[in-house]
Amino acid sequence: MDLKGKIVESPKKFWSKFKQESKEIEQIELYLTINFNEQWENLPGGRVKFGLRGGELRLKLEGANIPYENRGLNDPFKVAVETNREQQEGNELQNAIEASLDKGEPTVKANLSSKKTTGKTDKIQFTTYQVTTKGSEENPAWVFEVKTGEPVLKGLLKSALLGTMKVTAKPCHVKAVFEVSKQDVYLTQAEGLWPQDISRNKLAILERKMALWLLKNKLTPYLSKVELHYE
């Protein structure tokens, strides 16, 4: 996860009731880049592959706030579209039939020609995430959930506008933390950890225990953290 700030060039002005003077309200746009994918974790006797079904991005703002109307990522969005182009080749049979009269006798001459054709087909794969927001203007949060029927989140969200922050005091500090809970961790593959003929019930129990172990030992207290300072 990465978070970058961009100062808005033309800040609005307001009239201070206390100082009786015109002051500038400085605004900073926050842009989020985050990548979701599966990963392997090596364990004694084998390894597991896991991913996330969701997570929560939380901001803690000091000397600033993000008004509700300035928040981004309020709607479903698409990430990193991957396009695979396939070459298709085929033969197109061209028929040309010429009719002529030769010495008053009707004859038909068929000319058959074969033309090689090449076509291109695009396969487009994309993942759509559902994002909802909650929290206060000083402590906003964004909840990520996969909504495509896929088991885990996959894809890259690049430089998406997370929100426009209003600076109320300096220095200004932003702390962004991405957290997951036990229902967000999902095992997609395992090697060498349990017998192949294990029952579904036992497998479900072991997978749940493994997910809890991963959460406690690898994903706690947070998955990723970014801090920004503005003087």
N, C-alpha and C positions, 0 to 999 in steps of 0.2 A: 504494500500500500504506500502511496505517496500523496502528499497534499502540498499544493503551492498556492501562494497568495499573489494577487495582482491589484495594485492600487488603481482605483478608478480615477481617471484624469480630471474630470470636472465635478468635484464634490459640491453638494447642495449647501446652502447657507441657512442659518437660522438666527433668530434674534435672542440673545441671552437675556433672561429676566434679571439675572444677578449682576452681570457686568455691564449691561446696557450697551452692548457692542455687537457687531456682526462677527460670527465665528463660523468656521468651516467644519462641516461634518465629514470627516474622512471615511471613505468606504473602501473595502478590500474584497475583491471577488476571490472565492476559494474554489480551486479546481482539484477534483479527485481523480486519481488513477489507481485502479485496483485490479488485481489479476486473480482469478479463481481457477484451480486445477486440482487433479488428484496427485497424491504423492505416496511413495513407498516408505515404510518404516521397518527397519531390520530389528528382529527380535531373536532371542535364543531358540534355535531350532527351526526358524522360518522367518517370514515377513508378511506384512499386510499392506494393502493399498487402501487409502481412505480419501474421502473428500468431504465437502460441507454442503448441507442442504439449505443453510441460511446463516445469518449472523447479524450483528448489530454494531453500527458505527456510532460512537458517541463523541460529542465535542464538549469540552469544558472551556468556556470563554472568560477571560479576565480583562476588564477594560474594554469590552465590546459585547455586541449582541447581534443575532440574526433575526430580524423580524419575520413573522410567519409568512408574510407575502413575498419575502425575498428568498425563500428556500427553493432549492432545485431538487430534481429527482423525485418528483411527486407522482409521476406516472410510470407505467411499464416502459421499459426501454430495451433496445437491442444492442448487443455488444459485438465487437470484432467479427464481422461477417467473413467467413472462409469460403472461397469460391474455387471449385475444382472444374477445370475445363477438359472435356473429353473429345477426342477426335473420332469421328465416325466416317467410315468409308463404305461405299456401296456401288453397285452397278445399276445404272438407269438404262433400261432398254428403250431405245428410240425406234419407233416403227414409222416408216414412210412408205406409203403404197402409191405407186404410180400406175395409172391406167392409160392405156394408149390403144389406138386402133392401127393395126398393121395389115395392110392390104384388105381392109374391110372386115378383118376378123378381130373380135374383141379378145385382148389378152391382158392379164394382170401381172405386173412385175413388182415383187415385194423387196424393198431394200431394208435390211435390218442392220442397225448399228448400235454398238454398246458404248456408253459414255460413263466413265468413272467419276463419281461425285464424292465430295468431301463435306461433311457437316460438322458443326460444333455445338455441343450441348453443355450448358452450365449447370453444375450442381451447387446449390447454395445452401449452406448450413448456418443456422444462427440459434442463439439462445436468448430467450426473453426472461428477464427478471422482473419480479414485482417488488417495488420499493414503497414503503409507507413511512411517514414521519411521525414523530412524537416528541415530547419533552418541551421545555421552556425556551424562551429566546436566548437565554444565557447558557443553557445546557440542552441543545437540540440533539436529536438522535434519528438515525435512518435504519430501518429494519429491512434486510434483504431476504427474499424467499424465492426459491426456484419454482417456476410455474409452467415448465415445458413437458412434464412427464419424465424428465431425465432424473436419475437418482441423485446427482450432485450438481453444484454450480460449476460451470466451466466457461471461460472466456475472459476477455480483457475489456475493461471499461477505461477509456483513455481520456484524460483531461476533461471530464464532465463537470459542468458548473454545479457545485454543491450548494452554494448560496452566496449572497452578498452581505458582508459583515459591516456593521456600523461601529466605528471606533469611538468610544466614549471617554477613554482616559489612556494616558501613556505612562509607562510602557504597556503595550497590549500583548496578551499571551493566548495562544491557542493550543490546546492539547486534544489530539484525536486518537481514539483507541477503538480498535475493532475486536469485539468479543464474540465468543460462541458459547452455547450451552450444550447440555448432553444430547438434546434432540437434534442438534445440528450436525453432529459427527456421524458419518455413515461409512461403513466398510463396504468396499466394492470387490475386493479380491483378497485371497489368503493363500499362502504357500507353506506347506510343511508344518503347520501348527496343530491340525487335527485330522483324524482319519477320514478317508473319502466316504465311507459308509455311515457316517454320523447321521443321526436322525435330525429332522428339521427343528424339532423343539430344542434339542441340545445345542444345535448350531446357532439358533437364535439367541440362546442364553449366553453362549461363549462370545458371540459377536457383540452383544450388549455390554458384557464385561470388558471386552477389549476396547470398545468405544469409550467407556468411562475411564479406562486406564490412559488412553491417548489424551483425553480431555484434561485429566489431572496432571499428567507428566509432561505433555508437549504443548498444550494450548491454553494453559492457565498461568498467570492471571489474564493475559490477553494474547491475541494472535499477532497483532501488529500495532505499533504506536508511532505517531509523528507529532513533533512539537514545533510551533512557529512563534517567533518573537518579532514584535514591531515596536521600535523606539520612537 
